[in-house]
Amino acid sequence: MDSFRGQGGIQMLLNAEQEAQHIVSSARNLKMSRLKQAKDEAEKEVTLYKSHLETEYQKRISETSGSSESTVKRLEEEAEIKIKQLKDTALKVSKEVTDLLIKYITTIKI
């Protein structure tokens, strides 16, 4: 009976070992699938974050380029207004300046 018990015990150990291997294998597979899922989620988040940063970057680029174009246009308008004002002022005082120059040229001082 002892030999029968010994063989039964060995068989039980072999069965327990196989069951343990299945449990370990199942745990490894579960771990691998979870790691793959975590990696996929992380890649998705990275892609989303990159697209968000790219969108913000493009927005800032468009704001800066748009504002530089509007700034150039505004400066050109201001320059035209100042040129017009200078021409108007020159027309107003040109007669006075001409009369003053003629007076100094024709006046003889002794």
MARVO-24574 format. One record per residue (C-alpha): residue in three letters; x, y, z. Coordinates in steps of 0.2 Angstrom, whole numbers, plus 5000, padded with zeros to 4 digits. Layout:
<recs>
ALAXYZ;...
</recs>
This chain:
<recs>
MET500050005000;ASP501450115003;SER502050104985;PHE500250134979;ARG500250294991;GLY501950344985;GLN501450334966;GLY499750424970;GLY500750564979;ILE501850584965;GLN500450584953;MET499650724964;LEU501250824964;LEU501350804945;ASN499550864943;ALA499851004955;GLU501451054946;GLN500451064929;GLU499051164937;ALA500351284944;GLN501151294927;HIS499451344920;ILE499151474933;VAL500951544930;SER500651544911;SER498951624913;ALA499651764925;ARG501051794912;ASN499851804898;LEU498751924908;LYS500252024913;MET500852044895;SER499152094889;ARG498952224902;LEU500752294898;LYS500252294879;GLN498652384884;ALA499552514895;LYS500852544881;ASP499452574868;GLU498552694880;ALA500152784883;GLU500552794865;LYS498752864862;GLU499052994876;VAL500653044868;THR499953064851;LEU498453164858;TYR499653274868;LYS500753304853;SER499253354842;HIS498753474856;LEU500453554857;GLU500553564838;THR498853644837;GLU499353774850;TYR501053804841;GLN500153834824;LYS498853944833;ARG500354054840;ILE501154054823;SER499654114814;GLU499354244828;THR501154314826;SER501154314807;GLY499454394807;SER499854524819;SER501454564810;GLU500454584794;SER499254694803;THR500654794811;VAL501454824795;LYS499854884787;ARG499554994803;LEU501255074802;GLU501155104783;GLU499455194786;GLU500255294800;ALA501755344789;GLU500555404775;ILE499555504788;LYS501155594794;ILE501855624777;LYS500155704772;GLN500255814788;LEU502055864784;LYS501555914766;ASP500056014773;THR501156104785;ALA502456134772;LEU501156214760;LYS500456324774;VAL502256394779;SER503056384762;LYS502456564757;GLU503056634774;VAL504756544772;THR504956604754;ASP504556784759;LEU505756774774;LEU507156704762;ILE506856844750;LYS506856974764;TYR508556914770;ILE509356904753;THR508757074747;THR509157164764;ILE510857234764;LYS511657264781;ILE513057384784;
</recs>
